[in-house]
Amino acid sequence: KVIVHEFHMPVEQRTIPPVTKVLGGIAGGEKFIKGSILYKFALDHEGIYGGHEYAMKTAAAELRGVMALQECRVADLYLPLMALVHYRGVVVVAQSLLPISAHTLRYGSADGGKTIHDDDPALSQVMAICAQRLNLQPHLVYPGRGSRVSSSTHSDPHSPLRDSPVQPCCMHGPTDLEGHRGEDGRLYLIDTARLFPPAALSRSSPPASHLYKLLRPELVRNYPEPLCSDAYSRMGSHPKNKQARQQQNRNVLEATRLLEDELIVRFCQYLVERYPNSENGDADHLATEDENPTLACHSSSSYWSSSSSSSSS
């Protein structure tokens, strides 16, 4: 509460001073540390997302990413404890402090793809397992112009990519996800907001909608093909992987069409058939899953089986 109450006060008058300059990072708002907990505002101060409400959506996506990785139940993988606090119209992300720093980064990118790390085989293996369980597609990424890839593969003197002027590496999730070998030797993953692929973009889509308009984990996990976290993103793109990126975008486009044109339509039809007398807004007769076990049994698997057969025909 104190952080939110003092948000508009001059820095020198605040009870808890911000540590944004110390921690770095341009996305989101100011950052604070109190009681071994990191607090950060989900605000769009830099104009990255196109509005504060979209920054708040991104914070929710980060929490979903952490939960999805936790559900993978991969041994030796550690994640921050995280919660979203909604207070007085503001969303604050609260997460536990981890024994990591800029010097412990071993996987992914902390500078928007300018430098891409793949330095720790154990982290790469952990991400490969998580990607397989979440149905995420491994893909080659390239660093930004004038930058580099830091990779254990490229340090191998027998690697065919060692002397390549533009060195790609394989990412199993979003390029800007960070994997750290902590100061305690444990493997940590942070910055999971873009873990799941975005919904397909159109010409009318806001420029940054790929950062917050994401496909649900349930859809991605059940889709017949793995989907790329970096689809519709310029991160890690290069003329050498242009064709692969186009195919990754097409896969996400087909998944988005399946969701919008078939799954949602089928679910609406199910609701109409299940509750034919609810047109007047009288919801008193609607049963919950606890009251009617058949609702819980009617999972999305039936939609998938019928949709897959119709889309493949």
C-alpha positions as a printed Julia matrix, in Angstrom:
313×3 Matrix{Float64}:
   0.0     0.0     0.0
   2.81    2.4     0.85
   4.39    2.04   -2.58
   1.1     2.84   -4.33
   0.18    5.67   -1.95
   3.54    7.34   -2.51
   3.67    6.73   -6.24
   3.24   10.4    -7.21
   5.52   11.78   -4.51
   9.05   13.01   -5.25
  11.59   10.21   -4.88
  13.4    11.87   -1.98
  10.14   11.98    0.04
   9.18    8.35   -0.35
   9.36    5.87    2.49
  10.56    3.11    0.15
  12.83    4.5    -2.58
  12.8     2.91   -6.05
  15.74    0.75   -7.2
  14.93    0.84  -10.89
  18.32    2.25  -11.89
  20.13   -0.42   -9.92
  18.14   -3.36  -11.3
  17.82   -2.03  -14.85
  15.18   -3.0   -17.38
  13.04   -0.66  -19.46
   9.8    -2.62  -19.54
   7.26   -1.87  -16.84
   7.39    0.81  -14.23
   9.45    1.54  -11.15
  10.9    -1.28   -9.06
  11.17   -1.51   -5.28
  12.67   -3.96   -2.8
  11.25   -4.47    0.67
  11.54   -7.5     2.93
  13.31   -9.69    0.33
  10.45   -9.09   -2.11
  10.77   -7.28   -5.43
   7.83   -5.07   -6.35
   7.39   -3.62   -9.82
   4.58   -1.56  -11.32
   2.84   -2.99  -14.38
   2.82    0.35  -16.2
   3.77    1.45  -19.7
   6.1     4.36  -18.92
   8.25    3.75  -22.02
   5.36    3.37  -24.47
   6.28   -0.21  -25.28
   2.83   -1.78  -24.92
   0.55    0.99  -26.13
  -1.11    1.71  -22.79
  -1.05    0.86  -19.1
  -3.86   -1.67  -19.45
  -1.74   -3.71  -21.85
   1.21   -3.61  -19.48
  -1.14   -5.09  -16.87
  -2.09   -7.86  -19.29
   1.6    -8.6   -19.8
   2.05   -8.95  -16.04
  -0.78  -11.5   -15.97
   0.89  -13.36  -18.84
   4.14  -13.49  -16.87
   2.33  -15.11  -13.96
   0.7   -17.65  -16.29
   4.12  -18.45  -17.7
   5.56  -19.1   -14.25
   2.61  -21.34  -13.38
   2.92  -23.28  -16.65
   6.63  -23.9   -16.1
   5.94  -24.98  -12.53
   3.38  -27.49  -13.79
   6.05  -29.03  -16.03
   7.6   -30.39  -12.81
  11.14  -30.47  -14.18
  13.76  -31.51  -11.66
  16.41  -28.9   -10.76
  14.35  -26.01  -12.19
  13.53  -23.12   -9.85
  11.11  -20.24  -10.38
  10.31  -17.1    -8.38
   7.26  -16.97   -6.13
   4.97  -14.42   -7.75
   1.68  -12.65   -7.13
  -0.23   -9.8    -8.76
  -1.57   -7.16   -6.41
  -4.5    -5.08   -7.73
  -4.86   -1.93   -5.63
  -6.42    1.44   -6.44
  -6.43    0.79  -10.16
  -2.77   -0.21  -10.22
  -1.25   -3.66  -10.73
   1.94   -4.38   -8.81
   3.96   -7.54   -9.46
   5.4    -8.99   -6.25
   8.01  -11.7    -6.53
  10.69  -13.26   -4.38
  14.24  -12.1    -4.8
  16.53  -14.66   -6.41
  20.31  -15.08   -6.13
  20.86  -13.89   -9.69
  22.41  -10.91  -11.45
  23.55   -9.82  -14.88
  26.61  -12.03  -14.37
  24.56  -15.2   -13.84
  22.65  -15.02  -17.15
  23.25  -18.2   -19.15
  20.23  -18.56  -21.43
  18.11  -16.14  -23.46
  18.47  -12.38  -23.75
  18.34   -9.48  -21.3
  18.77   -6.73  -23.9
  15.96   -7.31  -26.38
  17.82   -9.87  -28.48
  21.01   -7.89  -29.03
  22.99  -10.52  -27.14
  21.61  -14.06  -26.94
  22.98  -16.57  -24.46
  23.04  -20.34  -24.68
  25.97  -20.97  -22.37
  24.77  -23.73  -20.08
  23.87  -27.19  -21.48
  21.89  -27.98  -18.32
  19.66  -24.94  -18.82
  19.19  -25.78  -22.49
  18.14  -29.29  -21.52
  15.69  -27.98  -18.94
  14.14  -25.62  -21.49
  13.94  -28.42  -24.07
  11.96  -30.56  -21.61
   9.63  -27.69  -20.71
   9.07  -26.84  -24.38
   8.18  -30.43  -25.18
   5.65  -30.6   -22.36
   4.14  -27.23  -23.27
   4.18  -27.98  -27.03
   6.5   -25.08  -27.86
   8.58  -25.22  -31.03
  12.41  -25.02  -30.9
  13.68  -22.42  -33.36
  16.88  -20.72  -34.49
  17.4   -17.11  -33.47
  20.02  -14.56  -34.47
  21.37  -11.62  -32.47
  20.7    -8.03  -33.42
  23.03   -6.19  -35.77
  26.44   -5.55  -34.34
  25.76   -7.99  -31.5
  26.58  -11.59  -30.79
  25.42  -15.0   -29.65
  27.07  -16.35  -26.53
  26.83  -20.11  -26.82
  28.61  -23.19  -25.56
  28.05  -24.65  -29.04
  29.98  -21.87  -30.72
  32.84  -22.19  -28.25
  33.36  -25.76  -29.44
  36.38  -25.72  -31.8
  34.74  -28.48  -33.87
  31.44  -26.61  -34.3
  30.69  -25.68  -37.95
  29.16  -22.42  -36.66
  32.29  -21.3   -34.79
  33.65  -19.1   -37.61
  30.27  -18.01  -38.97
  29.92  -14.18  -39.0
  26.26  -14.49  -37.98
  25.85  -17.23  -35.42
  22.39  -18.56  -34.6
  21.42  -20.6   -31.6
  18.39  -22.71  -30.78
  15.81  -21.31  -28.39
  13.04  -23.5   -26.98
  10.96  -20.58  -25.74
  10.9   -16.81  -26.24
  14.25  -15.19  -26.91
  13.81  -12.69  -24.07
  13.14  -15.34  -21.43
  16.13  -15.4   -19.07
  17.78  -18.52  -17.69
  20.28  -18.07  -14.86
  22.8   -20.26  -13.12
  22.26  -18.69   -9.72
  24.95  -17.81   -7.24
  23.8   -20.89   -5.32
  24.35  -23.11   -8.37
  20.63  -23.63   -9.05
  18.88  -23.09  -12.4
  16.36  -20.23  -12.49
  13.98  -18.95  -15.17
  12.5   -15.45  -15.14
  10.74  -13.04  -17.53
   8.15  -15.55  -18.72
   5.58  -13.09  -20.1
   6.06  -14.24  -23.72
   6.32  -17.94  -22.96
   3.22  -18.75  -25.03
   2.85  -17.69  -28.67
   0.81  -14.63  -29.58
  -2.5   -14.82  -31.37
  -2.12  -14.15  -35.08
  -1.74  -10.5   -35.97
  -3.62   -8.62  -38.67
  -3.02   -5.28  -40.35
  -5.34   -3.65  -37.85
  -3.57   -5.14  -34.82
  -1.8    -2.69  -32.5
   1.98   -2.74  -33.02
   2.73   -4.35  -29.66
  -0.2    -6.75  -29.39
   2.14   -9.74  -29.76
   3.37   -8.88  -26.25
   0.03   -9.29  -24.47
  -2.52  -10.93  -26.78
  -1.34  -14.49  -26.3
  -2.8   -17.93  -26.93
  -4.0   -19.78  -23.86
  -1.75  -22.54  -22.47
  -4.56  -25.08  -22.89
  -4.82  -24.34  -26.61
  -1.07  -24.52  -27.17
  -0.65  -27.77  -25.25
  -3.44  -29.5   -27.17
  -2.63  -28.17  -30.64
  -1.48  -30.92  -33.08
   1.8   -29.12  -33.87
   4.28  -27.29  -31.63
   3.95  -23.5   -31.82
   6.73  -20.91  -31.68
   6.9   -18.39  -28.82
   8.66  -15.87  -31.08
   6.05  -16.0   -33.86
   5.04  -12.56  -35.16
   8.02  -11.11  -33.31
  11.14   -9.53  -34.75
  13.22  -10.85  -31.89
  15.95  -13.12  -33.17
  14.83  -12.73  -36.8
  17.29  -12.61  -39.67
  17.11  -13.06  -43.48
  18.6   -16.53  -43.01
  15.62  -17.73  -40.96
  12.96  -15.8   -42.88
  11.28  -18.88  -44.36
  11.24  -20.66  -41.02
   9.68  -17.61  -39.38
   7.01  -17.42  -42.07
   6.08  -21.04  -41.4
   6.01  -20.4   -37.65
   3.64  -17.48  -38.24
   1.42  -19.66  -40.45
   1.19  -22.31  -37.75
   0.09  -19.69  -35.21
  -2.37  -18.25  -37.73
  -3.96  -21.67  -38.21
  -4.17  -22.16  -34.44
  -5.82  -18.76  -34.05
  -8.33  -19.55  -36.79
  -9.12  -22.88  -35.15
  -9.81  -21.08  -31.88
 -11.91  -18.26  -33.33
 -13.73  -20.07  -36.13
 -14.3   -23.51  -34.6
 -13.6   -23.94  -30.9
 -15.36  -20.8   -29.69
 -18.28  -21.41  -32.07
 -18.64  -25.01  -30.89
 -18.51  -23.94  -27.26
 -21.22  -21.32  -27.84
 -23.36  -23.92  -29.56
 -22.86  -26.22  -26.6
 -24.02  -23.48  -24.2
 -27.1   -22.75  -26.29
 -28.01  -26.44  -26.44
 -27.23  -27.02  -22.79
 -29.13  -23.96  -21.5
 -31.84  -23.14  -24.03
 -33.83  -20.97  -21.58
 -31.06  -18.52  -20.67
 -31.75  -16.0   -23.47
 -33.57  -13.64  -21.1
 -30.59  -13.38  -18.76
 -32.12  -15.64  -16.12
 -29.06  -17.52  -14.88
 -30.59  -18.92  -11.7
 -30.99  -22.34  -13.27
 -27.4   -22.57  -14.5
 -25.56  -25.27  -12.63
 -21.94  -25.05  -11.62
 -19.49  -27.9   -12.16
 -19.84  -28.81   -8.47
 -23.63  -29.01   -8.76
 -23.6   -30.84  -12.07
 -20.66  -33.22  -12.59
 -21.48  -33.57  -16.3
 -20.18  -30.03  -16.84
 -16.78  -30.93  -15.51
 -16.72  -34.08  -17.62
 -17.48  -32.12  -20.78
 -13.85  -31.16  -21.4
 -12.34  -29.54  -24.46
 -11.11  -32.92  -25.69
 -14.39  -33.45  -27.54
 -13.92  -30.15  -29.32
 -10.38  -31.08  -30.26
 -11.29  -34.48  -31.67
 -14.12  -33.13  -33.82
 -12.2   -30.02  -34.86
  -9.09  -31.95  -35.84
 -11.07  -34.28  -38.07
 -12.94  -31.44  -39.75
  -9.84  -29.29  -40.28
  -7.85  -32.17  -41.76
 -10.57  -33.16  -44.2
